[in-house]
Amino acid sequence: MPQLDPLLQNAPAVVAAVKDRLADLAAALGAALDLPFHAELGNPETWAAASLPTAFAGKGLLVAARFGASAIALGIPDESGRLPSWLHEPDEAGRTKLAALAEQFGNALTPALGAPSGCHAAWVDRLSEALARSGIADGAASLPLRLSAKDWTMDARLVWPAPNPRALLHSHFDASYADDPLRSLPPYTRSLLQIEVPVSAVLATKRQPVAQVLELGPGSLIQFNKSCEELLELRVGGRKVALGEAVKVGDKFGLRIVSMVLPDEQFKKISHRKPAP
């Protein structure tokens, strides 16, 4: 009897992880596609290509995360033509959005499966063909996902396992898995890379007495000894790591890195003791 794929064995854990991180996934989709998505999970079911919605025969967005030898895929068909047109040929900003979306997708599954060895998102011309190429066959696990934005909805599908991940998104997986330095790291080390840390962009800071802080109210002005044209500080975990300039990414605020800040060097004086007589 052939060995059951580990992703299929862990199907209940995958469903539980997606349910727990559903709001995060919806937020990641909204940030990437500039749409305020609301997501609702359907009941787990068995994958059957013949019963797929007709929209899966057409174009759409495919998000995939690889765990071990297999992958989990999220297919979002563009049934109503409402997905952003930039997905067809994304520029640098678009590729950054898709990379962030794929990473969030992988992070949502990490509690159940460990850290993924690669996550990607891309536009495909035929969703059903892309999924079939990856080896997803009837009997695989499937989880319906209804996405709604404003006055329209779309039915997406989470499906696994895909035993041939490279066939999902040809060039993306081929390029990343061939020379991915993270693949050689132990699973525990890779899981540490998924820990989230606070990242902030700071224009200026100032210390004030509590008495002055208590006097603040609507209309109050606080003056900083820094020009508004100066570079912003990028802080990770409260530590300054880079300097950058404010940029506009769609209707959002972004930070373009200009220079990295090296850690402060610390020197400790070494005392020379005279040898004992």
Secondary structure as UniProt FT lines:
FT   HELIX           6..9
FT   HELIX           11..20
FT   HELIX           22..33
FT   STRAND          38..41
FT   STRAND          45..46
FT   HELIX           49..51
FT   HELIX           54..57
FT   STRAND          60..67
FT   TURN            68..69
FT   STRAND          70..77
FT   TURN            79..80
FT   HELIX           85..87
FT   HELIX           92..113
FT   STRAND          118..124
FT   HELIX           127..133
FT   TURN            134..135
FT   TURN            138..139
FT   STRAND          141..149
FT   TURN            150..151
FT   STRAND          152..162
FT   HELIX           165..167
FT   HELIX           170..178
FT   HELIX           181..184
FT   HELIX           187..192
FT   TURN            193..194
FT   STRAND          199..202
FT   HELIX           210..214
FT   TURN            218..219
FT   TURN            228..229
FT   STRAND          232..236
FT   TURN            237..238
FT   STRAND          239..249
FT   TURN            250..251
FT   STRAND          252..260
//
